[in-house]
């Protein structure tokens, strides 16, 4: 597999993972919105609650993936032959 092919494969994987996390974050936000605001400060949605921690973990991973996508995209651009058309 060429370097360019490998980069495209990695980019596809990263984009899929990013989309999965985006969907999971949206699901968590929907779940939280069903809880009355005055009850969100305690339990699973409290500052150290399991849902809050999961939301933070997924958000951090999403940011990491976005940075990786940017790097891989730059690598793809630099690996393209000079005469290729965008």
matplotlib code that plots the C-alpha trace (Angstrom):
import matplotlib.pyplot as plt

x = [0.0, 1.4, 1.9, -1.0, -3.3, -2.4, -3.1, -6.5, -7.4, -6.4, -8.4, -11.5, -11.1, -10.7, -13.7, -15.8, -14.7, -15.3, -18.9, -19.5, -18.4, -20.4, -23.5, -22.8, -22.3, -25.6, -27.3, -25.9, -27.0, -30.5, -30.5, -29.4, -32.1, -34.8, -33.6, -35.1, -32.4, -32.6, -31.8, -28.8, -26.4, -26.6, -26.1, -24.9, -24.9, -23.3, -19.7, -18.2, -21.0, -20.5, -22.4, -20.5, -17.2, -18.2, -19.3, -15.9, -13.9, -15.8, -15.4, -11.7, -11.3, -13.3, -10.8, -7.9, -9.4, -10.0, -6.3, -5.3, -7.6, -5.9, -2.4, -3.4, -5.0, -1.8, 0.2, -2.1, -1.7, 2.1, 2.2, 0.2, 2.3, 3.2, 1.1, -2.1, -5.2, -7.2]
y = [0.0, 3.4, 6.1, 8.1, 5.1, 4.4, 8.1, 7.9, 4.7, 6.4, 9.5, 7.3, 5.6, 8.8, 10.4, 7.3, 7.5, 11.2, 10.7, 7.9, 10.1, 13.0, 10.8, 9.6, 13.1, 14.2, 11.2, 12.2, 15.8, 14.6, 12.4, 15.3, 17.6, 15.2, 15.7, 18.8, 21.5, 21.6, 17.9, 18.0, 19.2, 15.9, 12.3, 11.1, 14.7, 16.3, 17.7, 14.3, 12.2, 9.3, 10.9, 14.2, 12.3, 10.3, 13.5, 15.2, 12.1, 11.9, 15.6, 15.4, 12.4, 14.3, 17.1, 14.7, 13.1, 16.5, 17.3, 14.0, 14.5, 17.9, 16.3, 13.4, 15.8, 17.8, 14.7, 13.7, 17.1, 17.0, 13.4, 14.2, 14.2, 17.7, 17.4, 16.1, 18.2, 19.1]
z = [0.0, -1.0, 1.6, -0.1, 0.0, 3.7, 4.5, 2.8, 4.7, 8.0, 7.1, 6.4, 9.8, 11.7, 10.0, 10.9, 14.5, 14.6, 13.3, 15.9, 18.7, 17.4, 17.4, 20.9, 22.2, 20.6, 22.3, 25.7, 25.2, 24.3, 27.4, 29.6, 28.1, 29.3, 32.9, 34.6, 34.9, 38.7, 38.9, 36.5, 39.2, 41.1, 40.2, 36.8, 35.4, 38.4, 38.3, 39.0, 37.7, 35.3, 32.4, 32.8, 32.8, 29.7, 27.9, 28.7, 27.6, 24.3, 23.7, 24.3, 22.0, 19.3, 19.6, 19.3, 16.2, 14.6, 15.1, 13.7, 10.6, 10.1, 10.2, 7.9, 5.4, 5.4, 4.8, 1.9, 0.3, 0.6, -0.7, -3.9, -7.0, -8.2, -11.4, -9.7, -10.0, -6.9]

ax = plt.figure().add_subplot(projection="3d")
ax.plot(x, y, z, "-o")
ax.set_aspect("equal")
plt.show()
